Amino acid sequence: MTVLATEQLNGAAVRGRRDVVRNKRRLLNAAGELLREDPKNASMPAIAEKAQLSVATAYRYFPTIEELHSAYLHSVLVNVRDYTLASPLHGTALFEDVVIRWVKLLETYGPAMIQVRSKEGFLTRLHADDDVIRTVHDGWERPIREVLRELGVPEDRFDFALMFYNALFDPREINDLLHNRGKLSEDEAIHTLIQAYYGALKGMAAG
């Protein structure tokens, strides 16, 4: 094979990879928009149409709607994971900073995330190494472990602490709290939720 032919093949491969990345991004963005605006009709054909791709192309990248939903959730959770890994903070300061980041993300992505909740329990998915829950684990492991140490909670309770976090800071519950917080400001509502989480951890340690 000539050098020119090799370069042409390499160039085609690069363009192919770029096409895959671009098309997947378009499908994820389209899925998020439809799940927010018209969740009852967020089918694969509707998502493909909104992404300006064929249904066959959509199914080539995501064989089931559930896989597309998981990929969408993962794309949001990666933001939290990367933010946590880059943070210079420690202890409760780290945890509370990441919570604020999470709530801000939910203001944009929460309504779509609510539509794609799993039917399986959190610990079951954690122990099965579910892709989405693994990303939750990776994003919150350091903040939660540092909170456990600061509050004097045994670190072997980490899985339960992560489960409690998932229950209290679930997108549906956060959305409900922010829209029904009464006289509390958003900051006060978040602070109250954080303190409730700390109380749960202390209760777990006492138990």
N, C-alpha and C positions, 0 to 999 in steps of 0.2 A: 504493500500500500504506500502511495506517495505521501510526502509530508503534507501537501495541499489537501489530499483526501482525509488524512488524519485530523487536520485542523477543522475541516468541514464537519466531520463527525463529532468532534469535541464541541464545536459551536452549536450544533443541533442538540446535543445532550444538555448543554447549559440552557438553551432556550426552552427545552422541554421541562427542565426543572423549574424554571421561572414561571412557565405556564401553569404548572401544578400548584405552585405557591400562590400565584395570583388567583387562580380559579377557586382554590380552597378558601382563600380569604373572602372572595366574593360570595361564596355560598354561606360562610359563617356570618358575614355582615347581613346578608339577606335573611338568614334564619333569625338573627337577633331582632331585626326590624319587624318581621312578621309576628314573632312571638310576643313582641310588645304591643303591636298595633292590632293584630287580628289573629290571636292564638288559635281559635277554633278552625281556621282555614290554613294553618301553617303546615301544609302537606309538602312532601318532597317536590311534586310538580309545581306548586305555587312558589316554593323557595327557588327552584331552578329558574322559573320565569323571571322572578324579581332579580336574580343574579345575572340574567341574560345569558343563560347557559341551557343546553339541552338537558332533558331529564336523564338521558343515558349518561351524560357526562357527570351529572350529580351523583348518580348511583355508582359510577365507576370510582369516585373518590370516597363516597360514604354509602356502603351497601344497604344500610337501613337508616331510617329516620332517627332511631335511638343512637346510632353511632354519630350522626351529625349533631344531635343534642349533646352528647358527651364531649365532642370536640369543641362545641361552643362553650360549655361550662369550663372545660380545661383552659381555653384561651383567656377567659376572665381570671381564673384562679392563678395562672402563671404570673399575672401582673402582681398579685399579692406575694407570691413566692419570691419573685425577683426583688421586690421592694424590701421584704424582710431580710433577705440575704445580704443586701447592700447597706442595711441600716447600721449605724455606729452605736445605737442605743442598747441598753441592757435592762433586765429586770422588768418591773411593772411599767417603767417608762417606755420600753420597747413594745410591750403588749398593747398599751393604750394607744400608742402612735399607730400601730398596725390596725387596730380596731377602727380608728378614725379613717384611715386609708380605705378599709373595707367598706365602711358606710358610704363614703364618697363614691366608690365604684358602684355600689348598689343603687345609688340615685340614678345612674344611667342604665346599668345592666340588670338590676334586680327584677323589674317586671318581667323580663324574658326568662330569667333563671327560675322564677317561681313556677313557670309553666312546664318545666322539665325535671321535676323531682323524681327521684328513684322510688320504686316500691319496696326496695330492700332496706334493712336497717343499716345504720352507720357502721357499727362494729363488724357486722357481717361483711360489708363491702371493704372495710379496712383490712380485715384478715384475709380477704380474697385478693388483695393487692389490686383493687379497682383503680384504673388510671386516674379518674377524677379525685377519688379520696386520697390516693397517693400524693397528688399535688396539694390537696388540703393539708395533709400531714407535713409535707416538705415546707409549706409556707408558714405553718403555725408551730412547728416543733420547737424551734428556738425560743420564740416568745413564751410559749406555755411552759416549757421546762424551766426557764428562768423565773417565771412567776411561781412555779412549784417550789423552787429552791428558796425564793425570797419569803414565801409564806410558810415555809417549813413543812410542806406536804411531801410525803415520800414519792420519789420519782417513778417508782413502779406503778403508780396510779396514773401514769401519763395517758394511756389509752382512754381511760374513763374521763380524764380532764379534757381530752380532745373531743370526746363524744358530747360532754356538757357544753363545750364551746359551740359545737355544731348545732345543738338544740337551741341555745340562747341567741346565737348570732346568725341563725338561718335567714336567708333573704326574705322569706315570707314574714317572719316575725319582726325583722328590722323594718320592713315596709309598713307593717301594721303599727308598730310603735311610733314611727315618725309621723304617721297620719292621725294617730289617736293619742297624742302625748299630753293632751289637756293644757294646763298652764305651764308645763315645762318647756324650756327652750330645747332646741336640738342637742346642744352640748350637755344640758342637764339630763336629758333622756339617755344619752349615750353613757354619761357618767354613772347614772343609776343602774344601767344594765351591766356595766363593768363591775360595779360594787356587788351586784347580785351574783355575778360569776365568781368573784373572790370569795363571797360568803359560801357558795356551793362547794368550792374547793376546800375551804376550812372545815366545813361540815363533813366532807368526805374523809378528811384527815382524822377528825375527831371520832368518826365512826369506825 
